[in-house]
Amino acid sequence: MYTFKPMFFYDAECALCNGFVKLLLRNNDTIKFSALDSDVSKFVIGQNLPSKVSAPTDTSVLYKNGRLYFEYECVLESLDLCPLLGTETKLLRLLNKLIGNKLSNKLYRLVSNNRYYLSNKMLRLLYRLPLLFRLLVYKIPLIGLFMEVCTNDICELENPKYKDRFI
């Protein structure tokens, strides 16, 4: 069983997911990545799910310390691995405490179910804004994080710098 480094499984076709992977790549040098539909993810997730639960196909999954994290918890635990994103992580954890796990996961699913639309919409909106305003928006912790994820949709799989990070 694979237990050494955290692994992040994601929808490799999704621009929003690729943006989040790029954010994690830049802010953590230990996480390994694999597409959600790969043999590696099927094996790791299959080995760690209770026998009556089917493997997810529509959510990102983090495998860390022998445990699987799904949906909103996956995002929080992934961001916890990135010390430079402490402010954003604290704000997201506070939001989770205020609205609870059920609503946090509903919010996650809302974004997840509309991820293709949202990333295209955010890109169009961002490029219509004046440059100065764009720079200011990126400085607002949660909004800046979301905008960064939405606009960094290029997969880093082919980047030689990150070659050893993808399985």
N, C-alpha and C positions, 0 to 999 in steps of 0.2 A: 504494500500500500504506500502511496506517495504521501509523505508527511513533512518534507524538508522546507519547502518554500511555499508561500501563498500562491494560489493559482486563480486567475480570473477568467471565467468562461463567458463569452459574449456573442451576440449576433454579428457575425463578420460582414453582413450585407448592410447593416444599419449605420448611417452617417453619425447619428447621435452616440451610438455605442463606440464607434471608432474614435470619436472625439473624446469620450471618457477614457478610453484606453490610452490615447495620446497624453491626456492629462496625467494619468497614473504613471506612464512611462517617464515623463519628465520629472516627476516628483518622488519617485521611489525606484530604487535599483535592484530590488529583490523579487518583485512580483513577476510570475510567469503568466503567459497568456495563451489561450487556445480558443478556437471557434466552438460555439455551443454544440454544433452538429458534428464535431470531430470525434474520432475513436477515443482519443485521450479523455475528452470531457465525458463521453458516455461511460467509460470505464471508471473514472474517479467519482463521478456523481453516482453511478450505479452501485459502487462499492460502499458508499456512505449514506445512502437513503434507506429508510425503513422499508421492509419488504413489500408492504401494501401501497407504497407511494410511487407514482410514476415520475419519471425524469421530466423536469420542466423543459419546454422548448421555446418559451416566449419571455424569459426573464434572464437577466445576467445572474451569474452564480459566482460566489467567492468561496474557495476552499482554503481554510486557514486553521492551523493547529488541529487537524483531524475533524473539523466541523464545516458544514455547508451553511452559507448565508444566502438568502434569497431576497429579492425585491428591495425595499427601502433599507433593510438591515445590511444587505450586500453593499449598497452605496456607502452607508455610514462606516462599515468595517473597512472598506477599501480606502476611504478617505483617511481613516485612522492610521493607515500605513504611510501616509504622506504628511510628515511633520510640518511642512511649509504651508499646508492648507488648514492649519489649526482653527483659524477664525471661522471659516466656512463650515468645518466639521462641528464646531461648537454650536453654531446657529442652526444647523440641521438637526442636531441632537436636541436642542431646545424646542424646536418645532415638533419633533417626535414626542417629547414629554408633554407639550401643550395639547396636542391633538390625539395622541395615543397611537399604538401600533396599527390598529385596524384602519384608521383614517390615513396614516402615513403610507400604508401599503396600497390603499385605494388611490391616493395621489400618485404613487409610483406607477400603478397600472394605468392611470389616466394618461400620464406622460408616455409610458411604454406603448400603449395602444395607438397613440397618435404621434409616435416618434418621427416617422417619415415626413408627415405634414409639418410638425413643429420645427424640425431642422431646416426645411426649405423656407418656411415662413420667417424664421429668425434671420436666416441669411439675407433674404430680400429686405427685411426691415433694417438690418444693420447697415447694409450698403446704401440705404437711402438717407441715413443719418449723417450730419456733418462730422468731419473727422474729430473735431474737438469734443463733441458730445459722445462719440464712440469711445474715446479715450477715458472720459469721465465715467461712462457706464461700466467699463471694465474694472474701475476702482471700487465699485459697490460690491461687497463680498459675495453674496449669493447670486445676484444678478450677473456679476462679472464671471463667476464660475459657470453659470448656465450658458451665458453667451459664448464663453470660450469653448465649452463642450460642443455647442451647436455649430460653431464655425470651424472647428478643426476636424473635419470629417475625412481627411486623407489617411488611409491605413498606413501604418508604419511597418508593416510586415516585410516590405522590400528594402527598408532602410538597413544598411549593413551595421550601423551603430547598435541596433536593437535585435540583430539576428538571433542571438542566443536567448532572447526573452520570449520568443514565440515557439510553441510546441505544436 
